């Protein structure tokens, strides 16, 4: 069930961005669009980036450890909170 819903969402987003890409016929169009905005956000899917971790959620523990090394111990468990938030968002 969840896979079907995710596939539908992915398909809709994919089609939406394909339409945008078709409207940007040249590099100058893309540059002009980017330059006209204050903030640019890119959705990057696992097919584009390779993570060197077994599970995607392992990244949260790595971020927590890097923060602790640089700034000291957190008073909360970032990795646990982030994993729970991610699971809640997927429901």
C-alpha positions as CSV (number, residue, x, y, z in Angstrom):
1,X,0.0,0.0,0.0
2,X,2.7,2.5,1.0
3,X,4.8,1.6,-2.0
4,X,1.8,2.3,-4.3
5,X,1.2,5.7,-2.7
6,X,4.9,6.6,-2.9
7,X,5.0,5.6,-6.6
8,X,2.0,7.8,-7.3
9,X,3.6,10.7,-5.5
10,X,6.9,10.2,-7.3
11,X,5.2,10.0,-10.6
12,X,3.3,13.3,-10.0
13,X,6.5,15.1,-8.9
14,X,8.4,13.6,-11.8
15,X,5.8,14.8,-14.3
16,X,5.7,18.2,-12.7
17,X,9.5,18.7,-13.0
18,X,9.6,17.3,-16.5
19,X,7.2,20.0,-17.5
20,X,9.5,22.6,-15.9
21,X,12.6,21.1,-17.6
22,X,10.8,21.3,-21.0
23,X,10.2,25.0,-20.5
24,X,13.9,25.6,-19.8
25,X,15.2,25.2,-23.3
26,X,18.7,26.6,-22.7
27,X,21.3,27.1,-20.0
28,X,20.4,30.8,-20.0
29,X,16.8,30.0,-19.1
30,X,17.9,28.0,-16.1
31,X,20.4,30.7,-15.0
32,X,17.8,33.4,-15.3
33,X,15.3,31.3,-13.3
34,X,17.9,30.6,-10.5
35,X,19.1,34.2,-10.5
36,X,15.5,35.5,-10.1
37,X,15.0,33.6,-6.7
38,X,16.4,34.3,-3.2
39,X,16.4,30.6,-2.3
40,X,16.9,27.6,-4.5
41,X,16.0,24.1,-3.3
42,X,16.8,20.8,-5.2
43,X,15.1,17.5,-4.5
44,X,17.9,14.9,-4.8
45,X,16.8,11.3,-4.9
46,X,18.8,8.2,-4.0
47,X,19.3,7.5,-7.7
48,X,21.5,10.6,-7.9
49,X,23.5,10.3,-4.7
50,X,25.2,7.3,-3.3
51,X,25.4,7.1,0.5
52,X,28.3,5.2,2.0
53,X,26.1,3.8,4.8
54,X,24.1,0.6,5.2
55,X,20.8,2.4,6.0
56,X,19.8,5.9,5.0
57,X,18.9,6.6,8.7
58,X,22.6,6.0,9.6
59,X,23.3,9.5,8.4
60,X,21.4,10.9,11.4
61,X,23.8,9.2,13.9
62,X,26.8,10.4,11.8
63,X,25.4,14.0,12.0
64,X,24.9,13.7,15.7
65,X,28.5,12.4,16.2
66,X,30.0,15.1,14.0
67,X,28.1,17.8,16.0
68,X,29.2,16.3,19.3
69,X,32.8,16.3,18.2
70,X,32.7,19.9,17.1
71,X,30.4,21.5,19.7
72,X,30.0,19.1,22.6
73,X,27.4,16.7,23.8
74,X,23.8,17.4,22.8
75,X,21.2,17.3,25.6
76,X,18.9,15.3,23.3
77,X,19.3,12.3,21.1
78,X,19.2,13.9,17.7
79,X,19.5,10.6,15.7
80,X,16.6,9.0,17.6
81,X,14.4,12.1,17.3
82,X,15.2,12.5,13.6
83,X,14.5,8.8,12.8
84,X,11.1,9.0,14.7
85,X,10.2,12.1,12.8
86,X,11.1,10.5,9.5
87,X,8.9,7.4,10.3
88,X,6.0,9.7,11.3
89,X,6.3,11.7,8.1
90,X,6.1,8.5,6.0
91,X,2.8,7.3,7.6
